Amino acid sequence: MYILFFIRLFLIEAFLIASGMKKKKSVLTVLGVVLITATILFIWFMGFWADKLWFQSLGFIDRFWTEFTVKLGYGVVSFLFGGLYMFLFLFRVKKLGPGIKAIVAVITAVITGIMGAGLWDAALLFFNRAAAGTVDPVFGYDVSFYMFSLPFITGVHNFLMTLAVISLIVGILILILRTRIFLRICRSERPPHRGGKKPNPFRSKRNYV
């Protein structure tokens, strides 16, 4: 029942945004964005409060707040990093309006923020690592490297690769947009043909055969 309620609510909010963009009414667009943001925050808060009460009932409230603060910290840093990176990536693109640039930057920031928050446990293991005292006979690393360092390095690698893939997709879309605009300009600047018929370049003026 709650799922159907939130689905209907999201559809109404999406309709407000679409109507505002179609009718060029910024009030409806802003209202739809604000309502969607408030709905997402409300859904998140319900899960957050339920987890908080559960950990508190078990006597592990300190563990809950540690996880929350680390997730929040890495999420905010990753959010700002991804948004700033995409903003600088699109800074010199003149064919895109500031609204589209802001939307792409925010979407990128949200994706990177979620990925950064997901590295909270690997980050804690990495920054609180300790030597195991046993060396890997193949590569010569301490065994603790595979338990504490490698998961964090892999997570950072995946984070940067995701950012690179997003940049590649955005770059390809910009290239397609520029190509279409260039072809449209070329067609508009082509001089009209006289007589209503296109000249045949393969037909010679005099037949020598």
Residue, then its C-alpha position, 0 to 999 in steps of 0.5 A: m500500500y505504501i509503495l503504491f502511494f509513493i509511486r503515485l506521488f512520484l508520478i504526480e511530481a513528475f507530471l508537475i515538472a513536465s508540465g512546467m517545462k512544457k508550459k515554460k512555468s518555472v513555478l511548477t518545475v521548482l514545485g515538482v523538484v522540491l516535492i520529489t526531494a522532500t519525498i526522497l528525504f522522507i523515505w530515507f528518514m523512515g529507514f534511518w530512524a528505524d535503524k537508529l531505534w533497532f541499534q539503540s534497542l540492542g545497545f550498539i548506538d555508538r556503532f550506528w553513529t560511527e557508520f552514519t558519520v563516516k557514510l555522511g562524510y565520504g558521501v559529501v566529499s564524493f558528492l562535491f568532487g563529482g559535481l565539481y569535476m563535471f562542472l569543470f568538464l562542461f565549463r567550456v561547452k558553449k552549446l549547452g545551457p547552464g540549466i542542462k550543465a547544472i542537471v548533468a553535474v547534479i546527477t554525476a554528483v549524486i552517483t559519485g556521492i552514493m558510491g563514496a558513501g558505500l566505501w565507508d567500511a572499506a575506508l575504516l578498514f584501510f585507515n585502521r589497518a594493522a600488520a598481520g605478520t604473515v607475508d604472501p609467498v607469491f607477491g611478497y605483501d603482508v596478508s593484511f594488504y588483502m584484508f584491509s588495503l585492497p578493498f579500499i583501493t579497488g573501491v577507489h578504482n571503481f569510483l574513478m572508472t565510473l566517473a570516467v565512463i560518465s565523462l565518456i558518455v557525456g562527451i559522446l552526447i555532446l559530440i552528437l549534438r555538435t554534429r547535428i547542429f553543424l549539419r543543420i547550419c550547413r543545410s541552412e547555408r546551402p544556396p537554393h537551386r534555380g529552376g526548381k531542379k537539382p543539377n546533375p553533376f554526372r551529366s556533361k554539357r556535350n555528348y562526345v560519344 
